[in-house]
Amino acid sequence: MAFSLPDLPYAHDALASKGMSKETLEYHHDLHHKAYVDNGNKL
C-alpha cells in the first residue's frame, strides 16, 4: 500500500489571517509533508 500526499481542503493562503503565510504553508505541505510521504513509501 502506497502513501499519497493529500490535497489540502483549502487554499494555501487560507490561513494568512491566522498568521501562517502562503509561503510557510506551501513549504510545510509541499516540501516537508511530501518528503515524509515519499520516505514512508521507500520502507
N, C-alpha and C positions, 0 to 999 in steps of 0.2 A: 504494500500500500504506500503510495507516494503522498507526501505532504504537498500542499499548494498554498501559495500566498493569496489570501482572500482580498478582494477589492474592499476598500473602505466604504461603509454605507453613507458617507458624506464627503463633501469636497475637502481637498487638502487645506483650504483656508477657512473652513467652518469653525475652527477653534481659536481663530485670531482674537476674537472678543474675550476669550478666556485666558489669553496670554501665551498661546502657543502659535508661533508663526507658521506660515505655509511652508517655509524652508525647513523648519525644525520637524514638522510632521512628515514631509517628504523624505528627509534624511532618516528618520527613525523607521518609518514604514517601508519605504522603497529600498533602503540600503541595509539597515540593521536587521529588521524582521526578515527580509528576503535572504540574507546570509544565514540566519538561523534555520530557515526552511530548507535552503539548499544543502546545508551541512547535515541536517536531520535526514535528508534523502540519501546521503552518502553512507549512512550507518548500515 
